[in-house]
Amino acid sequence: MSRRYTSEFKRDVVALALSSGKTVTEVARDLGVSPEGLRGWVKQAKIDRGEEPTGALATAERDELVRLRRKLREQEATIEVLGKATAFFARDKMR
């Protein structure tokens, strides 16, 4: 079963994993979180700090990308509606 964790919890767990000297699996087991999930959080934290290779999206960049894609979908839907309305009124005027 999937659980949602707060960003504060993730931040604290990542800090513990990086500073404890334990492996990610040990920290995850101690705290009752998924080792794969914790690995992902640690990797994303390193990307956000610029410690990972370039090409990976930081959290802020990923959030902006999601926002822009949503806006694009909304605008495409608007354009489609306007196109249909234009065709409707053009047909109506031709009569």
Disulfide bonds with the S-S distance in Angstrom:
none
